[in-house]
């Protein structure tokens, strides 16, 4: 059969490292190797060749079109499949790659015939044998055999449920001969990529690789590795194992073979701080056999964040690894993730830490909690984009709403930090000395595109935010006067809107439905919890309280300013979800004994009063997280203080 394998073009609006690390489509080259003995195969790299897919279909007349996909190009891949089917419905469309493993459901459409969750010689051969026998694209009435790793449209995209991963065999690099002059890694152009193992035991919480390949390293035989190295024409090879330097014996074995067979290549590889520090002698020997640079994931300057990411190193060990690599004059290309909870002081401290590490080049990416990773659940309430808005999920774009500054300010700090690291004299001198002026200009061109993209995102960040309104949260001790202050403001300030929470507690004599809560049953409350309807909910004093998320998002998007009273945990959750669109005010009396009298006057029984008093110590510990502390000994003065704060915030918004 005639098979066309396609890598889609780069998405223009996405922020990627494509200008700096533009590698060969090794997955397609491997599939080419799997098929070439039985079929006529061609690769179309649309990142390197600007061509209309229809023109290629007319020229080549394939019976099968296979399209690879990354994390962010799902709409583009589906659009290419639509064009293929519109041109000739009998052409079989097959989609594979990273995204089909992570989210195969994203491709369950009538223009896709088969979705490859993983690809092996065995399952691909079975599929092509069936297609060749039938000599056409199966319609919905045809029953394609159920094959492990393949979901077929005619089988309603059902799966055999057998797990697997992409098979690695020697890629046929001659299949991309006409494109190879484009492939590069930073200043190393031309370069090839290859793997010597699959899997990673580091299991960092932000990483997709071990999810795809497994959490244990499985090494390819060294004869297999050496054979591939010898088959590569390019002088520079990027080893794409997730942490190539983690096994010192393996490095020494490779070096021995390189020396025995007089192989001279330049190598680049990924490495962890822990692996570098544990295998210093092996790293030195590998450097003597061609290792030119290591890509090190330092990730952050905070130990607590490294622990959260499940990194096995500390910021102090980062500095030790940096010192060692400098001592042997090995280039370091450092990568970092920018945490969404950083403030301006953190960015400043981070830039200072970068100066201490002093790597040769640096890449920065905001923390991106891809679906199917543990971090996704942790930050789900703060995501700026839906998980199906694939093109937004590129490395470099802010996905999580910052908690300590506006998105606009956050992009500004990102831009400022990128300029700091990319225009430093050290960085420029390194590029010129190592790669020459032409390479410097090429990389500066990529940096300028990144700069323009960040500026556009910064200017557009007002639209990214969940609206332009503002929320004022009053919290504090029970009986501190929060409701009294809010009731006064509601009566005398029509510019602020009050949205009642829902609760399961009993209604009091002076209250009504919607004032100050919507009163519902526990059954209805738990149904709303199951439907993920709340920004926050909590059980307090034996009753449930919750805040409905969709109402606030809609109000903010319409520019409404909102005032709200809620317990301290709920207040902090609002800050986490809406960031700088929230101002937190803590209401307290000067003397705790005053609270007991107020609670008695409003009708609370002795048991409730004791429960509320027991909570005061915890609530007091949360005060440092609030923007303002208001002491309410005189209700009129307290109201005036709150109104002054509101006016000042809205005037400066």
C-alpha positions as CSV (number, residue, x, y, z in Angstrom):
1,X,0.0,0.0,0.0
2,X,1.0,3.6,-0.5
3,X,1.4,5.2,2.9
4,X,2.0,8.9,3.6
5,X,3.2,9.8,7.1
6,X,2.7,13.4,8.2
7,X,4.1,15.7,10.8
8,X,1.7,18.7,11.1
9,X,3.0,22.3,10.8
10,X,3.9,24.1,14.0
11,X,1.0,26.1,15.6
12,X,1.8,29.7,15.0
13,X,0.0,31.1,18.1
14,X,1.6,28.6,20.5
15,X,4.7,29.3,22.6
16,X,7.1,26.4,22.0
17,X,10.9,25.8,22.0
18,X,10.6,25.0,18.3
19,X,12.9,27.9,17.3
20,X,15.6,26.5,19.6
21,X,15.1,22.7,19.5
22,X,13.8,21.5,16.2
23,X,14.3,17.8,16.0
24,X,13.6,15.1,13.5
25,X,10.2,13.3,13.6
26,X,11.8,10.2,15.0
27,X,8.5,8.5,15.6
28,X,7.6,8.7,11.9
29,X,11.0,7.5,11.0
30,X,10.5,4.4,13.2
31,X,7.1,3.7,11.6
32,X,8.8,4.1,8.2
33,X,11.2,1.3,9.2
34,X,8.4,-0.9,10.4
35,X,6.5,-0.5,7.0
36,X,9.1,-0.1,4.3
37,X,9.7,-3.8,3.5
38,X,6.0,-4.4,2.7
39,X,4.7,-1.0,1.6
40,X,5.6,2.2,-0.3
41,X,6.1,4.9,2.4
42,X,6.9,8.6,2.3
43,X,7.2,11.2,5.1
44,X,5.9,14.7,4.8
45,X,7.4,17.0,7.5
46,X,5.1,20.1,7.3
47,X,7.2,21.8,9.9
48,X,10.0,21.9,7.4
49,X,8.0,22.0,4.1
50,X,5.2,24.5,3.5
51,X,2.8,22.5,1.3
52,X,-0.9,22.1,1.2
53,X,-1.8,18.6,2.2
54,X,-4.3,18.3,-0.7
55,X,-1.5,19.1,-3.2
56,X,0.5,16.3,-1.7
57,X,-2.4,13.9,-1.9
58,X,-2.9,14.7,-5.6
59,X,0.8,14.1,-6.2
60,X,1.4,11.0,-4.1
61,X,-2.0,9.3,-4.2
62,X,-1.7,7.5,-0.9
63,X,-4.1,4.8,0.3
64,X,-3.3,5.5,3.9
65,X,-2.4,8.8,5.7
66,X,-0.9,8.6,9.1
67,X,-0.6,11.8,11.1
68,X,1.4,12.2,14.3
69,X,0.2,14.4,17.1
70,X,1.9,16.2,20.1
71,X,0.1,17.7,23.1
72,X,-1.3,20.9,21.6
73,X,-2.0,20.3,17.9
74,X,-5.2,18.2,18.1
75,X,-7.4,20.7,16.2
76,X,-4.8,21.0,13.5
77,X,-4.5,17.2,13.2
78,X,-8.3,16.8,12.9
79,X,-8.4,19.5,10.3
80,X,-5.7,17.7,8.2
81,X,-7.8,14.5,8.5
82,X,-10.9,16.4,7.3
83,X,-9.0,17.6,4.3
84,X,-7.8,14.1,3.5
85,X,-11.4,12.7,3.7
86,X,-12.8,15.6,1.7
87,X,-10.3,14.9,-1.0
88,X,-10.9,11.2,-1.1
89,X,-13.2,9.4,1.5
90,X,-11.5,6.1,0.7
91,X,-8.1,7.1,2.1
92,X,-7.6,5.6,5.5
93,X,-6.7,8.0,8.2
94,X,-4.6,6.9,11.2
95,X,-3.6,9.2,14.1
96,X,-0.8,8.4,16.5
97,X,1.6,10.1,18.8
98,X,1.7,11.6,22.3
99,X,-1.8,12.9,22.5
100,X,-3.4,9.6,21.3
101,X,-1.8,7.9,24.2
102,X,-2.9,10.5,26.7
103,X,-6.3,11.4,25.3
104,X,-7.4,9.1,22.5
105,X,-11.0,10.4,22.9
106,X,-9.9,13.7,21.4
107,X,-9.8,12.0,18.0
108,X,-13.0,10.1,18.0
109,X,-14.5,11.7,14.9
110,X,-15.9,10.6,11.6
111,X,-12.8,11.7,9.7
112,X,-10.5,9.5,11.7
113,X,-10.5,5.7,11.0
114,X,-8.0,4.5,13.5
115,X,-6.4,5.9,16.7
116,X,-3.1,4.4,17.8
117,X,-2.8,4.5,21.6
118,X,0.6,2.9,21.1
119,X,2.5,1.6,18.0
120,X,4.4,-1.6,17.6
121,X,5.5,-3.6,14.6
122,X,2.9,-6.2,15.5
123,X,-0.2,-4.1,15.8
124,X,0.7,-1.9,12.8
125,X,1.4,-4.9,10.6
126,X,-2.0,-6.4,11.6
127,X,-3.8,-3.2,10.7
128,X,-2.1,-2.7,7.4
129,X,-2.6,-6.4,6.4
130,X,-6.3,-5.9,7.0
131,X,-6.4,-2.6,5.1
132,X,-4.5,-4.1,2.2
133,X,-6.9,-7.1,2.0
134,X,-10.0,-4.8,1.9
135,X,-8.2,-2.2,-0.2
136,X,-10.4,0.7,1.0
137,X,-11.3,2.7,4.1
138,X,-13.7,0.7,6.2
139,X,-17.2,2.1,6.6
140,X,-19.1,2.0,9.9
141,X,-20.7,-1.3,9.0
142,X,-17.3,-3.0,8.5
143,X,-15.9,-4.7,11.6
144,X,-12.2,-4.2,11.8
145,X,-10.5,-6.8,14.0
146,X,-9.9,-5.7,17.6
147,X,-6.2,-5.0,17.8
148,X,-4.2,-4.2,20.9
149,X,-3.3,-0.5,21.1
150,X,-5.7,0.5,18.2
151,X,-9.1,2.0,18.5
152,X,-11.1,1.8,15.2
153,X,-14.1,3.9,14.2
154,X,-15.9,0.9,12.8
155,X,-15.7,-0.6,16.3
156,X,-16.9,2.6,17.9
157,X,-13.4,3.3,19.0
158,X,-13.5,0.5,21.6
159,X,-10.3,-0.8,23.1
160,X,-9.0,-4.2,24.0
161,X,-7.8,-2.5,27.2
162,X,-4.3,-4.0,26.9
163,X,-1.6,-1.5,28.0
164,X,1.5,-0.9,25.9
165,X,4.0,1.7,24.8
166,X,5.6,2.7,21.5
167,X,8.1,0.3,20.2
168,X,11.6,1.7,19.5
169,X,13.5,0.2,16.6
170,X,16.2,1.8,14.5
171,X,14.6,4.7,12.6
172,X,15.2,5.1,8.9
173,X,16.8,8.6,8.7
174,X,17.1,8.4,5.0
175,X,13.3,8.9,4.9
176,X,13.8,12.5,6.0
177,X,16.9,13.2,3.9
178,X,15.5,16.3,2.3
179,X,14.6,17.8,5.6
180,X,17.6,17.0,7.7
181,X,19.4,20.3,7.2
182,X,16.7,21.9,9.3
183,X,17.0,19.7,12.4
184,X,18.9,21.3,15.2
185,X,19.4,21.5,19.0
186,X,20.0,25.1,20.1
187,X,23.3,26.0,18.3
188,X,24.0,22.5,17.1
189,X,22.8,22.3,13.5
190,X,22.6,19.8,12.0
191,X,21.8,17.2,14.7
192,X,20.1,13.9,15.1
193,X,18.2,12.5,18.1
194,X,18.1,8.9,19.4
195,X,17.1,6.9,22.5
196,X,19.2,4.3,24.4
197,X,16.4,3.3,26.9
198,X,12.7,3.9,27.7
199,X,11.1,4.7,31.0
200,X,12.2,6.9,33.9
201,X,12.2,6.0,37.6
202,X,12.3,9.7,38.7
203,X,8.5,9.9,38.3
204,X,8.4,13.7,38.7
205,X,4.8,15.0,39.2
206,X,5.0,17.4,36.2
207,X,6.5,15.0,33.7
208,X,4.6,13.2,30.9
209,X,7.5,10.9,29.8
210,X,7.3,8.3,32.5
211,X,3.5,8.2,32.2
212,X,4.0,7.3,28.5
213,X,7.1,5.1,28.7
214,X,6.8,3.6,32.2
215,X,8.4,4.3,35.7
216,X,11.3,1.8,35.3
217,X,14.2,2.3,32.9
218,X,14.5,-0.5,30.3
219,X,17.8,-0.3,28.4
220,X,18.4,-1.2,24.8
221,X,21.3,-3.6,24.2
222,X,24.6,-1.7,23.8
223,X,25.2,-3.3,20.4
224,X,21.8,-1.9,19.3
225,X,22.9,1.6,20.6
226,X,26.3,1.6,18.9
227,X,24.8,0.4,15.6
228,X,22.4,3.3,15.6
229,X,25.2,5.8,16.5
230,X,27.3,4.6,13.6
231,X,24.3,4.8,11.3
232,X,23.8,8.6,12.0
233,X,25.5,10.9,9.5
234,X,25.2,14.1,11.6
235,X,28.1,14.9,13.9
236,X,25.9,15.9,16.8
237,X,23.5,13.5,18.5
238,X,20.9,14.4,21.2
239,X,20.2,11.4,23.4
240,X,16.6,11.8,24.4
241,X,16.5,9.4,27.4
242,X,14.8,11.3,30.2
243,X,17.9,11.1,32.4
244,X,20.7,9.5,30.5
245,X,23.4,10.1,33.2
246,X,21.6,8.2,36.0
247,X,23.4,4.9,35.4
248,X,27.2,5.3,35.8
249,X,28.0,1.8,34.7
250,X,25.9,2.2,31.5
251,X,27.8,5.5,30.7
252,X,31.2,3.8,31.2
253,X,30.1,0.9,29.0
254,X,29.1,3.3,26.2
255,X,32.4,5.2,26.5
256,X,34.4,1.9,26.3
257,X,32.6,1.0,23.1
258,X,33.0,4.5,21.6
259,X,36.8,4.3,22.3
260,X,37.1,0.7,21.0
261,X,35.4,1.6,17.7
262,X,37.0,5.0,17.4
263,X,33.6,6.7,17.1
264,X,33.8,10.5,17.3
265,X,30.5,12.3,17.8
266,X,29.3,15.3,19.8
267,X,26.7,14.3,22.3
268,X,24.0,16.2,24.2
269,X,21.8,14.6,26.8
270,X,19.2,15.2,29.6
271,X,20.5,14.8,33.1
272,X,19.2,15.2,36.7
273,X,21.1,16.9,39.4
274,X,21.1,13.7,41.4
275,X,22.6,11.7,38.5
276,X,25.3,14.3,37.9
277,X,26.4,14.3,41.6
278,X,26.4,10.5,41.9
279,X,28.3,9.8,38.6
280,X,31.0,12.4,38.4
281,X,33.7,10.1,37.1
282,X,31.4,8.6,34.5
283,X,30.4,12.1,33.4
284,X,34.1,13.1,33.0
285,X,34.8,10.1,30.9
286,X,31.8,10.7,28.7
287,X,32.9,14.3,28.3
288,X,36.2,13.0,27.0
289,X,34.2,10.9,24.5
290,X,32.2,13.8,23.0
291,X,29.7,15.0,25.6
292,X,29.3,18.7,24.9
293,X,26.3,19.8,26.9
294,X,23.7,18.6,29.4
295,X,20.1,19.7,29.7
296,X,19.6,19.9,33.5
297,X,16.1,20.4,35.0
298,X,16.9,22.6,38.0
299,X,13.2,23.5,37.9
300,X,13.0,26.0,40.8
301,X,14.9,27.9,43.6
302,X,12.7,26.7,46.4
303,X,13.2,23.4,48.2
304,X,9.5,23.1,49.1
305,X,8.6,23.3,45.4
306,X,11.3,20.7,44.5
307,X,9.7,18.4,47.1
308,X,6.2,19.0,45.7
309,X,7.4,18.1,42.2
310,X,9.0,14.9,43.6
311,X,12.4,16.0,42.5
312,X,15.2,14.1,44.3
313,X,17.4,17.1,44.7
314,X,17.6,20.4,46.7
315,X,18.5,23.9,45.6
316,X,21.8,23.4,47.5
317,X,22.5,20.3,45.4
318,X,21.6,22.3,42.3
319,X,24.4,24.6,43.2
320,X,26.8,21.7,43.8
321,X,26.0,20.2,40.4
322,X,26.5,23.6,38.7
323,X,29.9,24.0,40.5
324,X,31.0,20.5,39.3
325,X,29.9,21.0,35.7
326,X,31.8,24.3,35.6
327,X,34.9,22.8,37.0
328,X,35.0,20.4,34.1
329,X,33.9,23.1,31.6
330,X,30.8,21.2,30.5
331,X,28.0,23.4,29.1
332,X,24.8,23.5,31.0
333,X,21.4,24.2,29.4
334,X,19.2,24.7,32.4
335,X,15.4,24.5,32.5
336,X,13.1,26.0,35.1
337,X,9.4,26.0,35.8
338,X,7.8,29.2,37.0
339,X,5.3,28.5,39.9
340,X,1.9,30.2,39.8
341,X,2.2,31.2,43.4
342,X,5.2,33.3,43.0
343,X,5.1,37.1,43.7
344,X,7.4,39.8,42.5
345,X,9.9,39.1,45.3
346,X,10.0,35.5,44.2
347,X,10.8,36.4,40.6
348,X,13.6,38.7,41.9
349,X,15.0,36.0,44.1
350,X,14.8,33.5,41.2
351,X,16.8,35.8,38.9
352,X,19.4,36.1,41.7
353,X,19.5,32.3,41.9
354,X,20.0,32.0,38.2
355,X,23.0,34.2,38.5
356,X,24.4,31.9,41.1
357,X,23.9,28.8,38.9
358,X,25.2,30.7,35.9
359,X,24.2,28.2,33.2
360,X,25.2,28.7,29.5
361,X,21.5,28.9,28.3
362,X,18.2,28.8,30.1
363,X,14.6,27.9,29.2
364,X,11.7,29.0,31.3
365,X,8.2,27.6,31.3
366,X,5.2,28.3,33.6
367,X,4.1,25.2,35.5
368,X,1.8,23.3,33.1
369,X,-0.4,20.6,34.9
370,X,-1.2,18.4,31.9
371,X,-4.4,16.2,32.2
372,X,-3.5,12.7,33.4
373,X,-0.9,14.1,35.7
374,X,-1.3,14.4,39.5
375,X,-0.8,18.2,39.3
376,X,-3.9,18.6,37.1
377,X,-6.3,17.7,39.9
378,X,-4.4,19.9,42.3
379,X,-4.8,23.0,40.2
380,X,-8.1,22.2,38.4
381,X,-10.0,25.0,40.1
382,X,-7.4,27.6,38.9
383,X,-7.0,26.6,35.2
384,X,-7.5,29.4,32.8
385,X,-8.3,27.1,29.9
386,X,-10.4,24.0,29.4
387,X,-8.4,20.8,29.0
388,X,-9.8,20.5,25.4
389,X,-8.5,23.9,24.4
390,X,-5.4,22.1,23.3
391,X,-3.6,24.9,21.5
392,X,-3.3,26.9,24.7
393,X,-1.5,24.1,26.5
394,X,1.9,24.9,25.1
395,X,5.0,25.2,27.2
396,X,5.5,28.9,27.8
397,X,1.8,29.9,28.1
398,X,0.3,30.6,31.5
399,X,-2.3,27.8,32.3
400,X,-2.7,28.2,36.0
401,X,-4.2,31.5,37.4
402,X,-1.5,33.2,39.5
403,X,-2.4,33.6,43.1
404,X,-0.3,36.6,44.2
405,X,-0.5,38.9,41.1
406,X,-2.6,39.6,38.1
407,X,-2.0,37.6,34.9
408,X,-0.9,40.8,33.3
409,X,1.7,41.3,36.0
410,X,2.7,37.6,35.9
411,X,3.4,37.8,32.1
412,X,5.3,41.0,32.7
413,X,7.6,39.2,35.2
414,X,8.0,36.3,32.8
415,X,8.9,38.6,30.0
416,X,11.3,40.5,32.3
417,X,13.0,37.3,33.4
418,X,13.3,36.0,29.8
419,X,14.9,39.2,28.8
420,X,17.3,39.1,31.8
421,X,18.5,35.5,31.0
422,X,18.6,35.8,27.2
423,X,20.3,39.2,26.8
424,X,22.9,38.8,29.4
425,X,26.5,39.5,28.2
426,X,27.5,36.0,29.4
427,X,24.7,34.4,27.3
428,X,25.6,36.4,24.1
429,X,29.3,35.9,24.4
430,X,28.7,32.1,24.9
431,X,26.6,31.9,21.8
432,X,29.1,33.8,19.6
433,X,32.1,31.9,21.0
434,X,30.4,28.5,20.7
435,X,28.3,28.7,17.6
436,X,29.1,31.9,15.7
437,X,27.2,35.0,14.8
438,X,24.8,33.3,12.3
439,X,23.6,30.9,14.9
440,X,23.3,33.8,17.4
441,X,21.1,35.7,14.9
442,X,18.9,32.6,14.4
443,X,18.4,32.1,18.1
444,X,17.7,35.8,18.6
445,X,15.1,35.6,15.9
446,X,13.4,32.8,17.9
447,X,13.8,34.9,21.1
448,X,12.2,37.9,19.4
449,X,9.2,35.8,18.4
450,X,8.9,34.6,22.0
451,X,9.1,38.3,23.2
452,X,6.4,39.4,20.8
453,X,4.2,36.5,21.8
454,X,4.5,37.3,25.5
455,X,3.8,41.0,24.9
456,X,0.6,40.0,23.1
457,X,-0.4,37.7,25.9
458,X,0.3,40.3,28.4
459,X,-1.8,42.9,26.6
460,X,-4.6,40.4,26.2
461,X,-4.5,39.1,29.7
462,X,-7.4,41.3,30.7
463,X,-9.5,39.0,28.5
464,X,-7.9,35.9,29.9
465,X,-8.9,36.8,33.4
466,X,-12.3,35.6,34.5
467,X,-13.8,39.0,34.0
468,X,-12.9,42.5,35.2
469,X,-15.0,42.7,38.3
470,X,-13.6,42.4,41.9
471,X,-14.6,40.4,45.0
472,X,-14.3,41.7,48.6
473,X,-14.3,38.9,51.1
474,X,-15.1,39.6,54.8
475,X,-14.0,36.9,57.1
476,X,-13.1,36.4,60.8
477,X,-14.5,35.2,64.0
478,X,-18.1,34.3,64.5
479,X,-19.9,37.3,66.0
480,X,-17.3,39.8,64.8
481,X,-19.9,41.7,62.9
482,X,-19.3,40.6,59.3
483,X,-23.0,40.3,58.4
484,X,-23.9,43.7,60.0
485,X,-21.2,45.4,58.0
486,X,-22.3,43.7,54.8
487,X,-26.0,44.5,55.4
488,X,-25.2,48.1,55.9
489,X,-23.1,48.3,52.7
490,X,-25.7,46.5,50.7
491,X,-28.3,49.0,51.8
492,X,-26.2,52.0,51.0
493,X,-23.9,51.0,48.2
494,X,-25.6,49.9,45.0
495,X,-22.2,49.3,43.2
496,X,-21.5,46.1,45.2
497,X,-23.5,42.9,44.8
498,X,-24.0,40.3,47.5
499,X,-24.3,36.7,46.4
500,X,-25.6,34.4,49.2
501,X,-23.9,31.1,49.8
502,X,-26.0,27.9,50.3
503,X,-26.1,26.2,53.7
504,X,-27.8,23.2,55.3
505,X,-28.1,24.8,58.7
506,X,-31.5,25.7,60.1
507,X,-33.0,29.1,59.2
508,X,-33.1,31.6,62.1
509,X,-36.2,33.6,63.0
510,X,-34.9,36.9,61.5
511,X,-33.7,35.3,58.3
512,X,-35.4,34.4,55.0
513,X,-34.5,32.4,51.9
514,X,-31.6,34.3,50.2
515,X,-30.9,36.4,53.3
516,X,-28.2,35.8,54.3
517,X,-28.1,32.3,52.8
518,X,-30.0,30.0,50.5
519,X,-31.1,27.2,52.7
520,X,-31.1,23.7,51.2
521,X,-31.2,20.1,52.3
522,X,-28.1,17.9,52.9
523,X,-29.2,15.7,50.0
524,X,-29.3,18.6,47.6
525,X,-26.0,19.9,48.9
526,X,-24.2,16.6,48.3
527,X,-25.7,16.4,44.8
528,X,-24.1,19.8,44.1
529,X,-20.7,18.5,45.5
530,X,-20.9,15.5,43.2
531,X,-21.4,17.9,40.2
532,X,-18.4,20.0,41.2
533,X,-20.6,23.1,41.5
534,X,-18.8,24.8,44.4
535,X,-15.7,27.1,44.6
536,X,-15.4,25.8,48.1
537,X,-17.6,24.0,50.6
538,X,-17.0,23.0,54.2
539,X,-18.7,21.6,57.3
540,X,-18.7,24.1,60.1
541,X,-20.3,23.4,63.5
542,X,-22.1,20.4,62.1
543,X,-23.6,22.3,59.1
544,X,-22.5,22.5,55.4
545,X,-21.7,25.8,53.6
546,X,-20.9,26.2,49.9
547,X,-20.3,28.8,47.3
548,X,-21.5,28.2,43.8
549,X,-18.7,28.8,41.3
550,X,-20.6,29.5,38.0
551,X,-22.4,32.5,39.5
552,X,-19.2,34.2,40.5
553,X,-17.5,33.5,37.2
554,X,-20.5,35.0,35.3
555,X,-20.7,38.1,37.6
556,X,-17.0,38.8,37.2
557,X,-17.1,38.4,33.5
558,X,-19.8,41.0,33.4
559,X,-17.7,43.4,35.4
560,X,-19.6,43.2,38.7
561,X,-18.0,44.0,42.0
562,X,-19.1,41.6,44.7
563,X,-19.0,41.6,48.5
564,X,-19.0,38.4,50.4
565,X,-18.7,37.0,54.0
566,X,-17.2,33.6,54.4
567,X,-15.1,31.6,56.8
568,X,-11.3,31.8,56.6
569,X,-10.8,28.6,54.6
570,X,-13.3,29.8,52.1
571,X,-11.6,33.2,51.9
572,X,-8.3,31.6,51.1
573,X,-9.9,29.3,48.5
574,X,-11.4,32.4,46.7
575,X,-7.9,33.9,46.6
576,X,-6.6,30.7,45.1
577,X,-9.2,30.6,42.4
578,X,-9.5,34.3,41.5
579,X,-6.1,35.6,42.5
580,X,-5.8,39.4,42.5
581,X,-9.5,39.8,41.7
582,X,-10.0,39.2,45.4
583,X,-9.3,41.5,48.4
584,X,-9.4,39.7,51.8
585,X,-10.5,41.6,55.0
586,X,-10.4,40.0,58.4
587,X,-12.9,41.3,61.0
588,X,-12.2,41.0,64.7
589,X,-13.0,42.7,68.0
590,X,-10.2,44.0,70.2
591,X,-11.4,41.7,73.0
592,X,-12.5,38.1,72.4
593,X,-14.9,38.2,75.4
594,X,-17.0,40.6,73.4
595,X,-17.7,37.8,70.9
596,X,-19.5,35.7,73.6
597,X,-21.9,38.5,74.4
598,X,-22.7,39.1,70.7
599,X,-23.3,35.4,70.1
600,X,-25.6,35.2,73.0
601,X,-27.6,38.3,71.8
602,X,-28.1,36.7,68.4
603,X,-29.5,33.5,69.9
604,X,-26.7,31.0,69.7
605,X,-26.9,28.2,72.3
606,X,-24.1,27.3,74.7
607,X,-22.9,24.4,72.6
608,X,-22.7,26.4,69.4
609,X,-20.8,29.2,71.3
610,X,-18.3,26.7,72.7
611,X,-17.7,25.2,69.2
612,X,-17.2,28.7,67.7
613,X,-14.7,29.7,70.5
614,X,-12.7,26.5,69.9
615,X,-12.2,27.6,66.3
616,X,-10.7,31.0,67.1
617,X,-7.1,29.9,67.5
618,X,-7.1,28.4,64.1
619,X,-8.7,31.4,62.5
620,X,-6.2,33.7,64.2
621,X,-3.3,31.7,62.6
622,X,-4.8,32.6,59.1
623,X,-4.7,36.4,59.6
624,X,-1.3,36.8,57.9
625,X,-2.9,35.7,54.6
626,X,-5.4,38.6,54.6
627,X,-4.9,41.9,53.0
628,X,-6.5,44.0,55.8
629,X,-7.3,43.5,59.5
630,X,-10.3,45.5,60.7
631,X,-11.0,45.8,64.4
632,X,-14.7,46.2,65.1
633,X,-15.3,47.8,68.5
634,X,-17.5,50.5,66.9
635,X,-19.7,49.3,64.1
636,X,-19.9,52.7,62.3
637,X,-16.1,53.1,62.4
638,X,-15.6,49.5,61.1
639,X,-18.1,50.1,58.3
640,X,-16.2,53.3,57.3
641,X,-12.9,51.5,57.3
642,X,-14.3,48.8,55.0
643,X,-15.8,51.3,52.6
644,X,-12.5,53.3,52.4
645,X,-10.6,50.1,51.5
646,X,-13.2,49.2,48.9
647,X,-13.0,52.7,47.3
648,X,-9.2,52.6,47.2
649,X,-9.1,49.2,45.6
650,X,-11.6,50.0,43.0
651,X,-10.0,53.4,42.2
652,X,-6.6,51.6,41.6
653,X,-8.0,48.5,39.8
